Amino acid sequence: MPKGIIFDMDGLLVDSEIISFKMYRALLAHHGILDFTTNDYAINYSGHNELDNMNNLIQTFNLPITTTTGLHYVHQIETELLEKGVALKPGAQQLLAFLADHQYLIGLATSSMADRAQLILKQNNIQHYFDALTFNAEINHGKPAPDIFNKACTKMALAPNEALIFEDSEAGIQAANAANIPVICIPDMHRPSPIILAKTVAVYPNLTAAIAYFEQ
């Protein structure tokens, strides 16, 4: 069994991917593009950091804006949505409590910015479970590069074979593989392809079910 567990946040611990989808949909609608779907978001943007996503949106849809302007627009929308709160995914509280009770180190490795992530953790009163927090601003390359998980392991003083990652996205699973760290998938809006899921040590429908992995 591992010594430390590293969690992604968006779409894994909290039900926030729908917020990101709404942000990008609003930006595109503002520019007359009305056919952006949850499937488009899940396949092309889920699991990636906001800077890469914005550049991708601008290039894909030929938006007449700068990256800075686009980020400012979606941040305004996100602030309004976050003020209403972001719900935990089923089983998040139970799994974190189980791991803490069994003395695992617990880390967060998220593509989110620090202030946003910390707000969401505090809103849901789960910040106290984490021994280390790692954010996108601390690394050079986002998922599917391994940087964020390598950084998290360094903070937690773990070798890759002493860690286990929880992810929901294809990019996250690929990043875990690149870091040579075992990964469990809890699919969210978009279920990763069978080829990607084959790279995991387990797949569960929710975080509650994943407790069984540690009870074997």
N, C-alpha and C positions, 0 to 999 in steps of 0.2 A: 504494500500500500504506500502511497505517496506521503510525504511529510507536509506538503503545502498544496493548497487548491487555489487556482487563479481563475477569476470570473471575468468574462466580458460583462458589460452592463446593458446596453440598449438592445432590446429584443430578447434578452436572456434573463436578467434579473428584474427588469422593469419593462412595462408595456409601452415603450416610447417610440418604437419604429413608426407607428401610425402618426405621431407628431411630426417626425421628419418627412414622411410622405406628404402630409398636409402643407408643410412649409414649402416644399419644392413644387407641389401642385399649384399653390397660390402664386408663386413666382412665375411659373410658366403661363398660368391663366392671365396674369397681368400683362403678358406679352402676346396674348391671343392664342396660346397653345392649350387646347382643352382636352386632349386625348391621353394625358399622362395617367397611367393606371398603377394600382398597387403591385401588379406583376412587373411593370417596368422598373418601379422602385426596388422591389425585392431582388431582381436579377442584377441590376446595374449599380445600385447605390447602397444597399444594406451591407453593413459591416465595414464600410470605408469612412475615412475621416471627412469632415465638412469641407475642408479646402479642396481635396481631390474631387469630392462630389460636385462642388460649385464649378470647378474648372471643367468637369465632365459635362455638366448641364449646359454651360455656355457654349462649349464646342459642339455638342450633339445637336442642340436646338438653335445654334447660330444666334444666340441672344446678343443684343446690342448694348451690353453692359460690361463693366469691369468686374473682376472677382470681388473686390472690396465692396462695390455697390450691391452686388448680389447677396453677399454675406450680411450686409447691413439690413437688407430687406427681409431676409428670412429670419434673422435674429429678432427683429421686432415682432414677427408673427409667433416665433417660438416663445418669447417672453410672455406673451398673452396666454398661450396654451399651457405653459409650465406653471403659471400662477394658479391654474385650476387643479394642479396636482397630477402626478403620474403614478398609476397603480403598479404594485408589484405583480410579477408573473406568479401564477399558481405554484406554491411550494417554495418560493424564495425564502421566506422567513423560516420555514421549517428546516430547510436544508442548511442554511447558515447557522441556525441554532444547534443543529445536530453536529456539524463540523466543529463548532466552538466547544461544545460539550465534550467532544472526543479529542480535543487539543490539537487539531490541525491548524497550521498557519493558514491564514486566508488573505488573499490579495485581490485587488481589482486592477484590470488592465483594459482601459477603455479609450476608444478613438475620440471621445468627447473632450471638451475643454474642462479644466479643473473646476471652475466656478459652477458650471452647469451640472457636472457630475455630483459635486458635493451638495448642491441644493437638492437634487433628486434623492440622494442617500439620506439627507436630513429630513426631508419631507416624509419619508417612509420609516424613519427611525431605525436604520440598519447600519449607520456609519460606524458604530462601535464594534461591529464584527470584524472589521478589516485591520490587519496588521500593516499593510502597505498599499498605497494607491499609486498607480502609474497612469499618466495622461499623455495624450497625443503630442502635446507641446514639448515633451521631454525626449522625443525620438526624431530621427531623421527621415525614416521611411515608414509609412503606414501599412496596415494589413493589405495584401497578403505577405508582406515582408515580415520577418520574425522579430524585428526590433523591439516592439512593445513587450513581448513575452520574455525576451532576453533581459530587458531592463527590469521587469517585475521580478524575475528570478534573482537578479543581482541584489535588489532591494531586500528580498526575503532570505538571502544567503542560501539559495537552493541550487543544486545542480539540476540540469534538465530532467534526469531520471528520478529526481525526488519530487517533481511537480506533476500536477494534473490540471488540465485546462477545461473549463466549460465554455462552449461557444454555441451560437445558433446559426451563423452565416458561413457560406463557402469560403469567403476571404479569411475569416477567423480560423477555420479548420486548416486552411493552407498555411496560415502564419504559424500555427501550432506545429504543423508538420515540419516547416522550415526551421523551427527552433528545436526540433527533435524532442518535443514534449508530448506525451499522450494526451488525447483530447476526447471529451464526451460531447456529443451534440444533442441539443434540445431545440428542434426546429421551430421557427417562428413563422413569419409571413410567407417565406419561400423555403420549401424543403430542399436542402442541397441535393445535387444529383447523386445517383447510386455510386458513381466513381469517387466522388468526394467523401460520401458517407463511409465508404470502404476504408478510408484512412483514419477512422475513429476507433476507439476501443469499445464504445457503446453508444447507442442512440436511445433516448427515452422521450416519451410524449410530453413530460413536464418534469419540473424539478423535484416534486414529491416522489415520483417514481424512481428518480436517480439515487435516492437514499439507499435503495437496495444494492447498489454497486458497492457501498462501503460495509454492508452487512453480510457480504458473501463470506 
